[in-house]
Amino acid sequence: MTHETIINFLTLNCWGIPYVSRNRKDRMGAIAKKLSTGEYDIISLQEVWSIRDFKMIKTEIREQLPYSHYFHSGVLGSGICIFSKYPIEDVMFHRWPLNGYFHKIHHGDWFGGKGIGLCRVKVKDMNINIYAVHLHAEYNRKNNEYAAHRVLQAFDTAQFIRMTSGGSDVVILGGDLNAEPQDLAYRIICGISGLADACSDSYSTIGTNECAKNSYTSAKVARTSPEGKRIDHILYLGSQNFKIEPIDFQQPFPQRVPKKNFSYSDHEAIVASFKLANGTYKPDNVDVKESLKEAISVCESALTCLRRQRFWYLAVACLLIVAVTWSMELVYTTTSVGLSIGLNIVRLFLTALLCYALFMSLIWNSEERKALKAARLAMEIHLMQLTNKLSS
């Protein structure tokens, strides 16, 4: 039986870090009010770090979107959640093996336990896999210390989608990929999973972050690149039984929260309208071999860097052992109480540094190396399969 269904899908990075994000309480309330208009059928939110914020939004929009799920993970929670007009039948969360560094507290990605969340919803007779994702931030494009982590996350995301979407009729992904369309992470996700971008060429210049119109964008960045960066995306894929076609794409939120002088978030919300119908979906064939080769090269460079880091951590640990031992001897030989207390404080500090150096060299470094080796091997296998298909 032939039928058509229209789905309006919205995604937004809410920038909801408690005690850090400016105007968070007012913005979250405004976001919830905007989402309660009934204009959207499925919503994917990122950086909802407070469970109270999630519950507040859930309460505000429950009449329009009665089904929801928050993906708990890590120390703070993954920050990602999904709201749906349609019943959520199954959920799953895959946490990435590499997700930043615990000692980079000012970045905080590790504490979020980031990964990719899956909600399977039932829309009439269609099984739709909804994926919510928030990749590690880049922070510094020129000196990107997280390049390998981001590549691994992108490959993991694409593989997870490939291996969990087999029984679905339609796939929709929404989230902050922290990657522009020309970036390696974006190319890996789309190339391997087969997902297409809902943003057509006519909207390709739309920015979703660091836009001049956003109140949280610095004046310097606004002057340099007023359009901003398009790092938030809605991607889609059909199946043998159902076609999916984007029929509209826009930024639905006004530039400022009503009666306030600030924006809803430091990111812009985007919404895509999809038409779903019976039929066979034919995805575009994208040659991902060169992207895989580039990703493998990034992993190899990271492994080389990790070997150097391990050497230096061990070297520092050896020096600290000598220093701690020497401080102990000084404490036993000194007769001054004040000097003894000072030396004990120094020894405590040196011992903490020694524990840190040993942990980074023997445990953290090993875990990171194994994760990168596993990702590189998986990429090589996938690349080999693609090569064999072309040669056969």
N, C-alpha and C positions, 0 to 999 in steps of 0.2 A: 504494500500500500504506500503510495507516494505522498509525502507530506514535507512541509518546510517548517523550520523552527528558527526563530531569531533569538540570539543570546547576546546580551550586553555584558562585556567582561571588563572590569576595572582593576588596575594595579597602582599602588602608591607606596613609596617609602615614607613612613610617617615621621621619621626622626624623633622618636619618642624615648630618649634616654633620660631617665629620672635624674633630677638635680643638675643636669648638664645642658640638655636641649632648651633653648630659650622659648619662653611662652608655651611650654609643652601642654599644660593643663587647658589653657584656652584653645589651643590649636586642636587638641584631641577632641574636645567637645564640639568644635566647629566641623571637624572631619566627620564625626559621628552624625551630626545633624545633616550634613551634605549627603552622606551615604544613605540616609533614611528616606530619601525622596521617592524611592521605588523605581528609579531609572535604571538600576543595575541588577543583573541576575546573579552574577558571581563576582566576588571581590577577593583579591589577593593583596594582603598588607604585609609590609616588612618594617622592621625596627619598632615593633610594638613591644618594648622591653618590659613594660609593667603589666602584670596580670590584671591589676585594677583597671588599667586603660582598656584592655581587651574586654573585660566584663562590662565596662561602661558602654563601649561601642556595641557589644552584643545586646545589651538591654535596650539601647536606643533604636536599633534597627531590626529587632526580632520579629516585628510584624511583617516587614518586607522580606527579610532574609532570615527565616527561622532556624536554619541549620548552620552550624559553625564548628570550627576546630582550631585549637591552638597547638602548635608543635613544640612540646617541651623538650629542651635539650641543654646540655652544658650547665654552667654556673648560673647564668642569667636567664636562660630560655633562648630559643632560636630567634625570637623576635618576629617570626612569620606565622600568619594565621589566614584562614579562608572562611568566608561567609558565603552562603549559597541559598538561593530560592528553592533549590531542588534537594531532595534527600541525599545525604552523604552515607554511602553504604559501606565503604572501607577506607581506612587511612593507613599510611605508612610513612616512616621518616628514615632517611639515610643520612647519617652524619659523616662528613668527609674526614678521611684519616689525617689530612694536613689542613690546618686552619689557623695559621699565624703562630705567634709565640706568646707563651703565658707571661713572660717578663716584659712584653711590650704593652704595659697597662694602658698607656695613652692611646693605643689603637683599639684594644679591647675585643678584636674579632674572636680570639681563642675562647674568651669567657662566654661568648654567645653560643658556642657549640653549633656553629652553622652547618647547614646541610640542605638537602632537597626534600620537601614535603609533598606527599601525594594524597589527594582525596578523590575517590571514585564516586561520582554522582550519577544519578539516574534521571535522565530527561526523556520523558515519554518511554519509547522503547530503545533509547540509546544509552550506552555506557560511555561516560565521558571521564577521562582521566585529567584531573586538574593538578598541575604541578606548581608549587610555590618555591621560589629560590631567591637567595641573596648571597652572591659571591663575595669573596674577600675583597676589600677595597684596595685600590692601587697605591694611593698615598703619594708616591713620587714616580712619575713616568720615566724620568731620566735615570734614576737610580732605584729600580724596582726590585727591592729585596724579596718581594712576595711573588715574583714571576712564576716560579715553579709551583707554588701553592695554588695559584690561580689557574694554571694550566691543568694541574691534577684535578681541581674541583670541576673545571669545565668538562674534562674527559669523563670523570665520574658521573657527572650530571647527564651527559649524553648517553652513556652506557646504561645508567639506571632507567632512563626513559625508554631506551630500546628494549630492555629486558622486562619491563613491567607494563608495557603498553600493548602487548600482544592480544589481549582479550578485549581491548577497548575499541569503540567505534570512532571516537574523536579524541584528540589530545590538544589541550591548551595549557601553555606555560605562561605565567606572569610573574615578573619580579625585577629586582635590581641586580643586573648582571655585572655592574661596575665595569662594563666593557662596551665600547662603541662598535658599530658594525664592521669596521676595518680591523678591530683588535683580534688577536689570536684566540682568546677565550670564546668570543662570540662565534668565530668561524668554526671552532671545534664543536661547540654545542649544536649549531645548525647543520654542519656538514655531516656529523656522525649520526645524529638523531633523525635527520630528515625534516626537521621543523622549518617552517617558513615564517617570515616576518609579517605581522599584520599591518605594519607601517609601510604604505606604498611609497613609490618614488616621489609623489607629489607632496608628501609630508616628511620626507627624509631629513629636512633641515630643522625639524622641530627638536628643541633641546629639552631635556628633562631634569638637568642638574646644572648648577652654576649659570643659570640664565639671568640676563640683565634685569628682566622684569620681576625676579624673585627678590623679596626684601632681605633675604639672608645671604645673598651673593655680594662679595666684596666689590667695591668700586673698581679696583684694579682689574679683577677678573672680568667684570662686566664690560669694561672698556676694551679689553683684549679680545674677548669672544662673546659678544652680546647674545648670540643664539644659544650658548651653552653647549652641553654634551648630551647626546642621546644614549644614556646608559641603562634606562629602564625600558623593558621590552615586553611585548605580548607576542608569543609565537604559537603556531598551530600546526596540526597534522590531521588528515582524514584517514580513511581506511578503504578496504575493498567494498564496504557496504554503504558508507556515508561520505558525501562530499561536504567540505567546509570552505566557505568563501568569506573573506572580510569585505563588508560593504560600507563601513565607515570607521574612521579613526580620528580621535580628537583629544584635546585637553579640556576636560569638563569643568574644572574648578576656576573660579575667578582669581584674579591676581592677588587679591587681599581678602582676608577674613572680614565679613561684614562688620562695619563700624570699628575696625581695628586697622593699624598701620603695618601689619605683618602678614606674611603668606601662610598658607595652610601647613607647609613643610618646606625644607630646603630643596626638596624634589618636587617636580610637577606630576600630578596624577595623569594617567592616560587611560582611555577607554576605547575598546574595539568592539564593533558590532559584527557578529558573524551570522551568516545564513547557512543552516545545516539542512541537508536534504538527502534522500536516497540516491545512490549512485556510487560510482567508483572514483576515488580520489587518486590523482596521479601527481605525486610529488616531483618537484624539480630535481634533476640529478646534479648534485654538486660534487665536484672533484675535491676531496678533502685530503688527498695524499700529501700535497705540499705542506698543508697545515699540520698534519701528523708528523712529518719530518721535522718541521720547525719545533713542534712540541717536544719531540724526543730529544732534540738538541738542547732545549731549555732544561730538561731533566738531567741530561748528562753534565751540563755546566753546573747545575746545582749540586750534583753529586761530587764533582771536583772541588767545589767550594766547601762542601761539608767535610771532606777529608782534611782540607787545610784548617778549618775551624776546630776539628777534633784535635789536631796536633797542637794548636795554640792553647786550647783549653787545658790539655794535659800538661803542657809546658808551664802554664800559669799555676796549675795545681801543684806541680813539683816545687815551684818557688814558694808557694804558700805553705806547703808542708815544712819547708826549711824555716820559714819565718815564724810559724806557730811553735815549732820546736825550740827555736832560739828564744822566743818570748817566754816560754815556760821556764827555761833555764835562768833567765833574768829575774823572773818572779821569785824563784827559790833562793837566789843569791842576794837580792836587794834587802836592805834593812829599813827603807823608807816606806811607811804605810801609804802615803799619797802616791808614790811612784808605783807601788804594788797594785793599787786600785786602777791606776791608769793603764798599766801593762795588761791587767786582766780584761779591761774594756777593749783594748786593742786586740788582744788574743781572741776575744769573742767575735769581734768584727772580722778578723782574718779567718777564723773557723767558718763563719757564715759564707765568706767568699769562697773558701775551699770546697764547702759542700755544694755551692752553686756550680763551680767549675767542674767538679766531678760528675754532678748530675747532668750537666749539659754535654759533657764529653762521652760519658758511658751509657746514659739512658736516653736523653732527648735526641742526641745526634744519631744514635742507633735506630731509634724509632722513625726519625725523619728519613734516614737513608733507605730503610726497608720499604717505607711507603713510596718513595720515589722510584726505587727499583721495581716494585710491583707495578706501578703506573707505566713506567717505561716499557716493561715486558708486555703489558696488555696492549699498549699502543703499537708495539712492533708486530704483535700477532694480528691486530686489526689491519695494519698497513699491509702485511703479507697477504691477508685474505683479499683485500681490495686489488692488490697487484695480480694475484692469481686469477681473479675474476676477469680482469681485463685481458690477460694473456690467453685465457682458455676460449 
